[in-house]
Each structure stands twice: as C-alpha cells, then as structure tokens.
Amino acid sequence: MVEKGAYTPVAKSIIRTVAKSGCSQGKVGAVLKAVAQAAGLSVKGKGPSRRTVQRALMEGGVAARIQLAYEMADADGVTLSSDATSLRGENYEGAHVMINKGTSHKMCILSLASTVSHSSETQLENLKHQISTISDIYRRSPLAQRSAFNFEVHDFIRVWKGGNGNHAADVEKFYRLGAAWKRESSRILLGYDEFHRMEPEKLIDVVRNVLKTNLKEVGGEAEWAKLSDKVFETLAEETKREIELFFWAGCSMHKELNCCKAFDDGMKEFYEEHPELDQPVLLANKDNDATIQLAEDTGESTAAVRRALKVSERGGVKLISLFGALVNNKDNKKGLHDVYENYFRATIGPGVRFPDVSNTRYQSHGRGAARLITYLAEHRTFMQFVKDNKTKCTLNHLEQNIMKGLHCPQTISQMVALVLFSMAVMHPYASHVRGPGTEKLNMLDLGPYHTSVKTHMKRLIEDPSPLFSSDPNSYKTATLDGQPWSDTKAWAACVKLFPDLPHVRPLMLDGLKRALERFEKFTTEFDKGGVIDTSTEAERLAGNMPPTNDNNEGLLGRWRKFSRESSSSTVDHFADIVMFHRNDTQIFIDTHMNSEADHRFLRQEARRIDESGVEKARREELNTHKQRAVDEKRGKDAEKAEKVRKEKEQLAAIGLESNRDHIKKMSDAQLKDQLELHRREGDKEIPLKSHMKNKGRRLEELLAALDRFDTRITAQSTVPLP
C-alpha cells in the first residue's frame, strides 16, 4: 500500500471506496488493516490516518474537476441543470452537466457550493467561478500538457447549449442572463478567431492602429463593441444559429406538480362558484377553530374571525396532508408511524407505509387519495381504534379533523376526482418522463409528447364518460397511455362510490380545465416555431438534457443528510466525494491519468487546496456579504426614517384645512398633503394612493374625509364628562 513513503494510487482508490461506503474516515485505517489480516497479509502500523483519508478524497475531487474539463473540451455540446436549498441559514447550489458527444450522453456533477444568495446574478457568478476553477486546475495539470484539448471559460461558452431546471422566476432569469453572457462572449470569440486567421504582418498593423487610436474618438466602448456585431453579420445563417443556439426547458415533474396543484384549485373554485351546495368540511387548526366556533356561538363576525376563515383550509388535499402528518410525519418523533403500519399490514400487505405527503413527494397526494379511497371504511375504523386506544378515549384536534374529513361526502368527492385525474393523466405522464428505462430520454424530444398530453386532457373535458364508466376496459380511452389503471383497486373503489357522489363529474371537469391551462403555461418552451420546435436532430443531440431535475434535488438531499450525520465536515469535502464517484472518475484516472506525474500533481494540488484555508475564506465571504447587506439595510432604514421625519414636519406646518372653499381651490400636491394628514388622524377609509388616479377623485375623497373628521369631533364633544 505504501511506496517510497507515500500511499500508492491503488491504496487511495481503496480508501475512497471504503470512505464512500459509509465508513468513518477515522476508522478507514482500522478497516483496511482488518481486511488485510483476514486475507493473510501482514500490515505495519495503524494504516492510513484520518488526514490521509481526507487528502485521498480531496485528490479524487481534483481528478474529478480535471475530468470535467477534459470531457467538456471534447464535447459536441454541454447542458446545465441546477437547484438550490437552504441549510442552517445558508444557501447551497448544486449543478449537473450533461456532456454530449455524438449519441453518447453522460450526466456529471459539476459542483456543489455555498453561495451568498439565491439571486439569478449570484447563480451566474457561481457558474463562472466553478468553470474558472475547473479550467485553472486542468490547465496546470500534466494531462493538459500532453493533451490536444484546451479548456478555458470561452471553451465552455462554445459548447454550452442551454439547460433546464425548476419553473421558478430566478431560474428562468438565470438562463436569460446565461444566454446574454453566451451571446456577448461569442462576439468576443469571433474577434479572437479573426485575429488567429490574420497574417502576422496584418495583425501587427491592426495592433499598431489600436494603440494609436483614442477609443473615445471612435465612439467609445459601445462603438467598439459594434465591430464584433459586424463580423457576426457576415457569417452564414447556419453559423449564426450554431453560435447563438441556446435551449431552455423546465422540469417535467415540476410541470406535473403545478398541474396537480391547478387541478385542486379547479375543484376549490367549483364550490366557490356554487355556494348553494354543501361545502367540504372546514379543517381549521385548533386556534382558528376555537375562534370560528366562538363567533358561531355569539353571532359576531370580527376581523379575527374573518382571518381565521380565510386562512383555514378544507377539501381532499388538506385531509390527505393531515393524515400524512399523523401516520407518516417527516419528523419521526411525531405521529403514529408504526401503529399505522402494524394495523394495516394484514389488510394492505407490502408497501403499507402511507405515501410521504409530509415531504411533498411527487404524486404523493394522488397516491394518498388512492389509499384512503380504496380502504375508506378501514381508515374510519382505524381512527376509532386510535381513539379507543387512549386512556380517555378522545381524539386530539388533528385526529378530529381527520375523522370529520373521512365522513364528509364533499371531501371524499374531491379525493375520488383526484384519484381519477392522477391515474388517467399524471401517473402515465410521470412514468413516461422518469419511469424505468427513461435514463437516456432527451427533454428536447418531448415536444410532441407534451402536445399529446394536452390533447388527451381536452378530449376528457369534451367527453369525461370514460373516467366514470364501470367497464373494466374503460382505461383504453381514459388513460393517457391507454394502459390499465395504475391502481385497479382504487379505480374499483371509485366506481363503487360514484352513485353516492353526484358532484364528482363537475369537480373533475373544473379541475381538468384548470390543469390544462396550467400545463399549457408550463410547456411554452415547446411552442410551435420556438427554439426547440425548429431545432434539428443534430442540435437536439448536442443539447441533450434530462427531462427532470431529479439529479440536483437528489444531490442536495444527500448533502442535507450528510451534513446532519457529519456535522464537522464541509460542503467542499462532500462535493469531492460525490463528484468522484458519480462521475466515474476512477475509470478516468486509470485510463488517462495513470502516470507518476499525474499522481504527483493530484497530491500537490490537494495539499495546496487543503493549506489554502478555503473553508475559512468561504465562511468569511458569507459573513462579509451578510454584514454588507445589514449595513445597506440600516442605511436605507435611516434614509427612510429621515424622509418620514421631514414629511411629518412639513405636514405639521401645513395643518388640517377645514374650509371647503379653500380646499376646492387647492393644487393637486396640496390635496395629497391634506389626505395624508387625515390618514395620520386615523381615517382608514381613505383609498390607497394608487386607487386615486386624478385630482378630481382626490378632491372627492378629501371632502368625504373632512365630513368624517367633523363627525368624529362632534361625537367627541357630546360625550358627557365623568
């Protein structure tokens, strides 16, 4: 394992494998020694120390970054996907790249790092920093010296074809900024390419002229920038498109998630539009329920009651969430996890655990609705069992809400509609974009499929009868893929309940209409005539990207788990581990970096990074940013307070005007001042400034405010003294 005082590359490979498998870094040496002794080998010393293990993992991270540079430099195209999460008050960004070469597509982790904020601008700066770091390490490596591939930031720009991510405003803005960065950088690259093509004599003349020219005399930097645009305009249309081609596509599962949310919104709107019907039972929390009950007893409607009614929820999705919180809470110290599983194991069998709605897993609410509908009577009995199992035979407020929901026909109607929608549309859709065998699916090829999803929903809106048929073969026209219902027991339970639930059909129609609207909104990237629709097969191959953002969400989830179990470790350390193994870096080392010079560079670079205090610098950067943000906020607050103080002084000097004839002669600015004075006197009936569009409206509101002021003064003067 040791040669010339250093651990061999094979030994370090074994160390990384053992550490990745979950062994504590401080115990790796003992494990290796025990294995060697079991194999009949003699081992001197205690084996690799904790520091040696850490350095071996860091060397793996260095090699993974060299690998990224090497493979991206040789790619036809690269696409990016990313996501973010907050952990203990800090923001973390995870990113993957799909490296496309011909028909070969390899997904790799690009980075996992903490950032000072989650803004789009910060995301772009982080990407530039990560690419620069990768480029710097690769450029100094022995592999770069003997390789035909260069990798600088502009080389990444050449092959970056776009990306996908969540349908959040900051993500979409990030890709707009990324497209602008690519466009600007591409223009600069055109200038470089033009220089490379010039004869030496001509290039010297150009440089001399530039040195002699005062940039301001020729129009400044804006005019200078136009030169690259002129070069761009001389290019063939095919070349222009290749340079500027930049794809953006969202995440299929976020399309599904928003579609399900819209379906639920549609069902809620059905009851809002039909107040004459019995509403789903209100499932308010304990405090709001007490407030509402008190109002019903006294007959009074206060602001607190109106707020309680506004924030309280009802319906099938709310019931499913409450039941998930009871029997499969994300906090395993709460709830009845084992009680539920033990109770239903004989009835349901394997997979008895209730769907993880507490963590908002994809399709969990649809599967939760299917569970409750399939075993509706059994769940009612279970709640009675929970009650009778207590000393005082009482249910807490959460359990009472669940019991009410399980016996509410309107709530059950919503769950039946959700089950049918999930099985007819969303389950087949999810299976197509992320089910088994979809690992090589290209998001850019899914335009026609998304059109078929919209067509199917329109067909069901026009004729929903297949959804409500008791014919066992109704799935052929009801489901998106024409395959049997994903849960035949749930379908049979729905059919059995139809006669007692007359409003399931209109609920389904309203839900489908809203779901279709939302799905169309979230699939605009595939619109006819758009970048994806007009792309060629070769362009889509070069821009291949995954149909979901699962990789980044999984990476961030693993980081949360790792940081909880290894609280003293760092995000860079975790990134080194996961990048090395996810990107198959060991295979790359064995193939391309197997010389002594390569291994020496890995050792030296890992040592340099370890001694550079990168973690300390990271913490200082985060703290400096937060301090700067606090200082800026304090400055703005002080400016705002000073402005308010001056306004108060100005208004105090003006005073309230009670003469209506004088008021009618006031300027618009004077009217605004008088209205503000009345606001400060406590008049809450004055409209917002944005609602008073002209001087006439302001005069009208001021006269009305003066009437109210006079009424208050009169009322106060007539109050008898004690």
N, C-alpha and C positions, 0 to 999 in steps of 0.2 A: 504493500500500500504506500510505502514511502521510498522515494529515491532521491539521493543527494539532499536529504533534509526536508524535502517537500512532498506533499501527498500527490500521488500520480493522478492523471486525468480520469482513469478508471475508478480510483478510490473516490474522487469527488463526485463522479456520476452516481456511485452507490450512495454516497452521503446525501445527495439531493433527493434521490428516490426515497430513502428512508425518512427524511425530514418531511417530504411532501405527503407521505402516507399517514402522517399524524404524530410521529414520534417527537417528543420534546427535544429541542436542539441540544439541551444539556445532557440528554440520555442517548444520543446517537452513538457516541463512542462506546458506551457500555453494550448497546445492542449489537453493534458490529463485532465487538470482541466476543460476545456470547455466541454469535453465529459462526465466527471463525473457529472457535474452540469446539463447537459441535461438529464442525466439518473436519476436525482433526488437525487444525493449523495452529501453530504457536504464534502468539501475539505479544509484542513487547509494549510496555507502557499501558496507559489507560485508553488509548485510541484518540480520535480527533476531539479536541476541546470544543466548547460552545462557540468560541471566537472563530475557530477553524471552520465549523459548520456554517456560521454566518457568512464568512468570506466565500465559501464554496457556493452558497446561494447567491451572493452578490455577483460572483463570476458568471453564474448562469444568467443573471439579469443583463449583464454586459453583453454576453454572447447573443441573447435574445434580441437586443437592440441592433447589433451588427447584422443579425439575420434579417431583421425587418428592412434595414437599408438595402441589403444585397438583393432581397426578393422584390422589393418595390422598384428598385432600379431596373430590374429585368422584366417588369410587368407591362402588359398592354394597357392596363387601367387599374385604378385603386378606388374603392368607395369606402366611405367612413360611416360609422354609426356610433352613437354616444348616448349616455344617460347620466343623471346626477342624483345624488341623495345627500341628505344631511345626517350627520352622526355626531352626537355630543356637541352640537352647536357649530360644527364646521361643515363646509360644503366639499363634496368629493365628486370628481368627474371620472367616469370610466369610458373608454373608447376602444372600438374594434375596427380593423380594416379588412376588407375583402380584397385579396390580391389576385387579380385576374390575368391569366396568361393563356391565350387560346381558349380551349374548352376546360382548362383547369382553373378551379376557383378555391382558394384557401382562406379560411377565416382565421385571423390572428388578433391577439390582444395588442393594441397599440400602446395604451397607457392606463394607469390608474393613479390619480394625483389629487391632492387637496388644492382648492382654488380659493381666492379671496372673496369671490361672489359667484352667483349663478347667472349673471348677465350675459347676453349674447356676445358682447365685446370681450368679456373675460374668457368665454369659451374659445373664441377665435385666438386670443393671445396665448391661451394654454396650448392650443393645437400648434401654433407657430413655435412655441418653446419646445414642445415634445419633438417635433420634426427637426429642429435645430440641434437638440441634444443627440438624437439618433444619428444625424449627419456628422456631427463632430466626432463621436466615438468611432463611427465607421471610417471616416477619413484618416484617422490616426492609426487604424488597425493594420496589421500585416496583410490581412486579406485584401484590403483596398489597394495596397501597393502592388499586388500581383494580379489583381482582377481587372477585367476590361470595363467594369461598371463603376461609374461615379454616382454619388448621391448627395446632392445639395438640396436646399429648400426649393430652388426652382425646378429641380428634377421631380420633386413631389408634385409641384404645381402642374407639370406636364401630364402626369398620369392620373391626377385626381379628377375623377369623373362625376363626383357628387356624393350623395349618401341618403340615409334615411334615419328616422328617429320618431320620437313621440310627437303627437299633434299639439304641441304647446307653442305659445307665441314666441317664447325665447328661442326654441329650437328652429322654428321656421325663419326667424330673423337671423340666427347664426348662419344658416345656409345661404341666405341672401347676402350677408356680409362675406361669406366664403366665396360665393360666385363673383362678387365685386373684387375681392382680393385676387382671385384667379385671373379675372379679366385684366386687371391692372398689371399683374406680374407677367402675364402672357405678352402684353405690349412691350414690356421691358426686355423680355427674352427675344422678341423679334429684333430689337436693336443689337443685342449681343450676337445673334445669328448673322445679322447683316455685317457686323464687324469681322466675324470669323471668315466670311466669304470674300472679303476685300483683299486685294493685292497689298503687300506690305507698304509700297510707296503711297498708294491711295489712302491707306489707313493713317499713315504719318501725316499726310496733308489734312485729313479730317481733324486729327487731334490738334494740329497747329492752329487751324481755324477756330476750333472750340476754345483753345487757350487765349486766342486774341479777341474773342468775341465777348462783349459785355452782355450777359444774359438779359439784363433789363432792357437793353437797346432793341432786342428782337422780340419783346413782348412778355418777358418773364417766364416763369416756370410753366404757366398754362400754355403758352405758345410752344415752348419746348416739348411739352407732353403731346402736342398735336402731331409732332413728327412721327411718333410711333403709330398713331392712328392712320397717317397717310400711308405708311408702309403696310399696315394691315389691310387697307382698302385695295391695295394692288394684288392681294392674294386671290387665288381661286376660291370659289364659293365652298368647295369641299374642304379646303384647308381652313377657311374661316370657321366652318362648323366644327371641325375637329378640335380647333383651339378653344372655342367658346362652349363646347358641349358640356353641360353640367346638369345632371339629373337630381331631382328631389322626389322622394317618395316617403310617405309616412310609415307607420307600423300597422300591419293588418290587424293585430289584436287590439290596438287602440281604436281602430275603426269599429271592431266588434264591440268593444266596451262602450263606446259612445252610442252605438246603435241600440244596445240593450238599455242604456240609460234613457234614450229617446223613447223607446217602446214603453217604459214605465211612465215617462212624462205624459205620453198619449193616453194611457189608462187613467191617470190622475185628472187630465183635462176632461175626460168623458164625464166623470162625476161632477166636476165644476160646472159643466155645461148643462147638467141635468140635476139641479138642486131638489127637484121634486122626488127624486129617488132616495132610498135609504143609502146613506154613505157607509163606507168601510169604517169599522170601529176605530175611534181615536186611540192611539197607543202612546200617550204622553208619558214623560218621565215623572218621577214621584212628586217633585216640587210643582211642576206645571199642572199635573193632575189635581193636586190639592187646591191650587189657585182657581182652576176651572170649576171644580166641584163647589167651592165656596161661593163663586159667582152664581151658579145654578141654584144654590140654596137661598141666597139673598136676593137674587134677581137683579143685581148690579153688574154693569159692564164697565170696568176700569181699564186704564192703559195697561196694567199688569195682566189682566185677563186677555185683552186683545193680543198682547205679545205672546202669551202662553199658547193661545190658539194658533198664532201664526207660525211659531217655531216647532210646534208638535206635529208629528207625522202619523200617517195611517197607511194601510194597504199591505199588499202581499210582500213586497220587497222589504218593508220595515219589519214585518213579522219574521221573515227569514233571517234578517240581521239579528233580531233579538234572540231567536232560537239558537243561532250560531254562537252568540255571546254566552249563552247558558251552557251549551254542551260541547263547544269546541273553541273556547276563548283563546286568543293569541297569547294571553298571559295564563300559562298552565297552572298557576296557583289559584285561579278563579274558575268557577264553573263545575259542571258535572261530567267531565270527560269520560272517566272510567265507568261511572254509573250508567251513562247512556249506552256505552259500548257493551257492557255486560248485559244490560237489559234487552238490547236488540240483537245480540249476536245469534241467538237461536232463530229469530224471525228473519233477519236480513242475510246473515251469513258473512262471508269475507267482505271486506270493504265497508264495515259497519260504521266507521267514523263519519260524522256529519261533515258535509263539504265545508271548506275553510273560508267561509264568508267573512270571518273576523279579520282576515288578512286581505280581503278583496281579491281573491284569486280569480283569474279569468274564468268565466262561465260558472262560477261557484254559486251564484244566486239562482241560476237556471237549474242546476243540479240539486240545490237545496229545496227549490219548489217541487221538483220531481219527487224527492224523498218524502216531503210532507204530504203531498197529494197521494202518492202510492200507499202510504201507511198512515192515512189520516186518522182512522179510528184508533190505531195503535199508539199514535202520538198523543191523542187525547187521554188515553188510558195511562200513558207514561206520566203525563203531568199530574194525574190523580195519584199515581204511585209516588211521585215526588212529594206531593202534599201529605199523603198518609204516612210517609217515612219520617216526617218531622215530629218532634215531641208534641207541639201544639197543633199539629195538622193544619198549618196555614201556609199560604204561598207568599213569597215576597212580591214587591211591586212588579219586577221584571217578569216573574213567573205568572202573575195575574194577567199581565198584558198578553203573554203568550197564550194563556188559556182563553182569553176573550177572542184573540185573533183566530184560533183554531176552531171556534164555534161561530165565526162571522161569515155568512154566505157571500157578502160582497168581497171580503178579503180572500176567501177561497176562490172566488171567480177570477180575481186578478192573478192568483198563483196558477190556476189552470191555463189562463191565456199565456202566461209567461212560459209555462212548460211547453205548450204547443209551439210558440214562437221559437224557443230555443232549439227544439228538436227539428222543426221544419226548416229553419234558416241558419241560425247561428252555430249550431253544432256541426252541420255539414261544412259550413264556411271555415270554422276553426280547424276541422280535420284536414281540409284541403291545403291550408296555409302553414300548419305547424304539426300535422299528424305524422305518423310513421312514414318514412320514405320521402319526406319533403326537405331533407337536409340540403339538397342541391337546387332547390327551387329558386328561381330568379324573380324578384319582386317586379322587375321591369316587364316580365312576360305575363303579368296578371291582369292587364287591362281588359281583355275580352272576358276573363272570368268575373271581374267586378261588374262588368256590364250585365252578365248573366244573373248575378245576384239581384241587381236592381230589377231586371225583367221578371224574375221569379216573385219578388215582393209585389210588383204591380199586378201580376197575374192573381196572386192571392187576395189582393184588395178588390179586384174585379169579381172574383169568384172564390170566396173562402170556404165553400162547401166541402172540399177535400179534408180540411182541417177538422171538421165536425162530423165526418162520416164514421159510422161504426164498421164499415167494410174493412177487413184486415188488409186489403190491397190498396187502401187509400193513400198510403205513403208514396206510391208511384207518381202521383201528381202533387202531393202535399210537400214533400221534402225537396230541398234544393238539388240534391244529387240523385233523387229517385231511388235511394236505398231505403231499406226498412228503418222504422223508427229506432233511434239510438237506445231508447228505453221502452220496450214493449209493455212492461208492467205499468209504467207511468201513463202511457197512452191509453191502456185499458181502463185505468182508474179515472182518467179524464172523461172518457166516453161514458162511464157509469154515472158520473156526476152531472153530465150535460142537462138532463131533464130538470134538475133542481136549481140550475143556474142560468136563468134566461138572458142575462146580460153579458155572457162570455163572448158572444159573437160581436156585438158593438164594441166591447172592450178591445177585442182582437183587431178590429178594423181601425179604430182610432190609434192603437199602438203601432200597427203596421204603417200607417200614413206618416206618423212622426218618425218612425225608424227609417223609412225610405228617404224622407227629407234630410235626416242627419247623415245617412250613408252617402247620399249624393254630395253633400257638403264636404265630407271627408275623403272623397275619391276624385277631387277635381284634377289631381295630377295626371289622371288617365284620360282627361277630356280629349275629344277628337280635335286634331290639329295642334295638340300640345307637344312638348319636347319628347315625351315617352311615346306618344302615338305616332309621331313622324320618324322615330329612330329606326335604324336598320338593325338587322340581326347582329352584325359585327359590333355595332355601337352598344347594343344591349349586352353582348358578351363581355365587352371591355368594362361596362358599367354594372356588371352583375352585383347585386346586393341582396341580403336576406330579406324574406317577407315580413319578419317581425324583429322587434328589438329585444328579444329574449336573452341574447348573449350578454348585453350590457346590464340588464336587470339582474341576471344571474350572477354576474361578476360583482356587482355592488352588494347583492345579498350575501355572497360568500365573504366579502370584506367585513360586513357587519358582524357576521358570525365569528370570523377570525379575530376581529378586534375585541369582541366580548370574551373570547377564550384565551387570547394572548394580549392582554391589555397593555403590556410594556413594549410590544412590537410597534413597528411603524408602517405607514402605508407604502413607502418605497420598498421595504423588506417584503411585504406581501406581494407587491407588484412583481418583484424579481422572481418569486416562487411561481406565481400563476402564469406569467408570461413564458417562462422556461418550459413548463410542462404543456400548456395549452398550444403553444406554437411549435411543438416538436423540435425544440432547439437541440436536444441531444443528438438527434439524427443529423441535424445541420452541422454540429461540431464534428461528428465522426466523418462526415463527407467533405466538408470544406475547411475546417479549422483544426486539423489534426497534427500540425507541426509544433515543434517546441517553441518557435517564435510566437505562434498563436496563443499557446497556453501561458507563456510568459506575459504576453500583453494582457490577457484576462486577469492574471494575478495582480499585475501592476495597476491596472485601471480600477479593479475592485478596491485595492489598497488606497488609491488616490481618492476615490469617492468616499470611502469609509473615514478617511482622515480629514476630509474637507468640511466636516460639520454640516452636512446638507440638512439634517433634521433640525438642528438648531436654527439654521437660516430659514427653514420653512416656517417654524414657529414665530420667529421674529417678523417675517414678512406678513403673516396673518395678523399678528398683534399690531404692527405698524399700520396696516390697512384699516383695522377697526378703530385705532386711535385717530387716524386721519378722518375717518367717517364721522366719529363723535365730535371732533373739533369743527368740522364743516357744519354739522347739525347745530352745534352750540352757536356758531357764528350766525347761521340763518335764524335761529330762535331769537338771538339778541336783536338782529335787524328787524324781525317781525314785531318784537316787543316794543322797540323804539318807534316803529311805524304806528302801532296801536296807541302808544302814549301821545304821539303828536296828533293823531286823529282825535283822541279824547280832548286834548287841549283846544284844538280847533273847534270841535263841536260845542264844547263848554262855552267858548267865547261867543258862539253864534246864538245859542239858546233856542228854546221852542218858540215858534211863531204861532199865535192863536188867532190872528186877524186873517180871516178868509180872503178878504180883498187883496191883502198884501201877498198871500200865498198864490193867488191866481196870476200875479204879475211876476212871480219868481222865474229865474232861469232854470234850465234842466239840472245844472250842478247844484243849485240851491235846494231844489226839490229832493235830490238824492240825500243831501245833508239832513234835511228835516225828517225824511223817512228813517234814516239811521238813528236819529235822536229818539224817535218813537220806538224803534226796536230796543234801544237801550233802556227805555222806560218800561219794558216788559211786554210790549204788544207783539203777541205771537201770531196774529192773523195777517200780518203784512206778508205778501208773497215774496218769494226769492227774487233777487235782482234779475236773474236770467229770465224770469217769467213776466217781467215788466219791460216790454220791448220798446216803448216810446214814451215821450214826455206826457202825452195825454193820459196814458194809463198810470203813470207815476203820480200825476196830479189827482186823479180819481182816487187812488189808494191813499194818498196823503190826507185828503179831505175826510175819507172814511176813518182813518186812524185818528184824526183830530176829534171826530164825533165820539169815538170810543174813549178817548182820553177825557173829554168833557164829562162823559157818563160816569167814568170811574171817580173823577174828582167830586162830582155831585153826590155819588153814593157814599164816599168817604166823609163828606161834610155833614151828611144826615145821620151818621152813626151816633147814638147818644153816648155821652161821657159816662164812665162808671161812677 
